[in-house]
């Protein structure tokens, strides 16, 4: 979901390591056998910092273009896995010991090459903190993580690209409807993504989560509609001015479209929303008599202001921040939220929030700085400005203040609410508790609440729950999540 506030708004705990070109004339030549690609991971608490060195010898010098295996893209707000050339510093070589300066990031790597096992063992140092880092020979192909759950054609079902209009927004939505080929009409479900601009497969962190979920459910006999968000992919409309309530109208347009299909049972249309999609699904359900069930996947049960503080505490602790640093982070987040909720002028709020972030960043530890995906004060200005612009919007203010409970109290259809115990973005205890309490107050007895051990916000088995870890996990969606959702929909629709 688009996490509110500045440091909460999807600022992943991933760090794009790199450096600018540096001249070191005194560097000595190294043995040719060091040439090639080297990759490894530094363990900085719960955060993993991946580093690739491409060592090459030329004219008596060993150079090392430093490459990150992953970086956070501030334009698309997603983590991308790629080979990203950031510079070619000259490496100092003394015997079997190499030293790679990364002055722009106040960092360096020093290691010793073992010819016996062909590994480089050493340390990565940054801002006076040191982490062990062992490099092994690698290839570009090895940078790609396997995604065994991603389906490949031919599919044992029909998949049709469709478009339909949203008269409220005056735009059209492009989607894919997958359905079984035999029988029908079928129960159907619309998949609703979390915050951020997503196309229909909900591609992020190297995973095609909605493609995997749709494939599983369609094989279970359920038609699945997944769509490009407004203004994304082949859908039209303006994403930047929309609020969560506007996104609910896009879902309702999809519901209306499905009722026109002969191959869809109009009495068995449901919604499944992940993260912010878990806010949107109840909104749409209480407005349409054609919604017969909803599934909330890591959906919020409290307002965005409470979520932003809770998630910042969890993420900071997962990144190894001290209790003192966590207290300061929470104070800062509270101040940022207050500005967003009280100052309607975007320029004044932008300026005020940037000032808060810059003041605090200068005192931050390495772990806390990683929440911003940068340690360089110059690049921080760009990072902060972009993040403030993204939440300093109608969406950001709406999300911080919207209370989901009153809407949940009006939901009368069956509800399945799932969250994982390692969710650092929508903490499971408070949010599942509040979802259940609201449903009870409204008199809804047809619901199930599940807190799944070891599952993160992205519905994977995880050790830490960080977004950076999500990308490194081969699994896209845990099998027990898929089965729980599939079994429940089949049961409530009488399939």
Secondary structure, DSSP 8 states (H G I E B T S, - for coil): ---SSSTTSS--S-----------TT-----GGG-EEEEEEEEETTEEEEEEEEEEEETTEEEEEEEES-EEETTTTEEE---EEEEEEEEEEETTEEEEEEGGGTEEEEEEEETTTTEEEEEEEETTEEEEEEEEE--GGGGS---TTS--SS-SSEEEEEEEEETTTTEEEEEEEEE-SSS--EEEEEEE--SS---TT-EETTEEHHHHHHHHHHHTT-EEEEE--TTSTT--S-STT--HHHHHHHHHHHHHHHHT-TTEEEEEEEEEEETTHHHHHHHHHTT-TTEEEEEEES--SS-HHHHHHHHHHHHHHHTT--HHHHHHHHHHHHHHHHHHHH---HHHHHHHHHHHHHHHHTT--HHHHGGGT---HHHHHHHHHHHHHHHSSHHHHHHHH--SHHHHHT--SEEEEEEEEE-SSS-HHHHHHHHHHHHHHTT---EEEEEEEEEETTSSB-SS--HHHHHH-S-SS-HHHHHHHHHHHHHHTT-
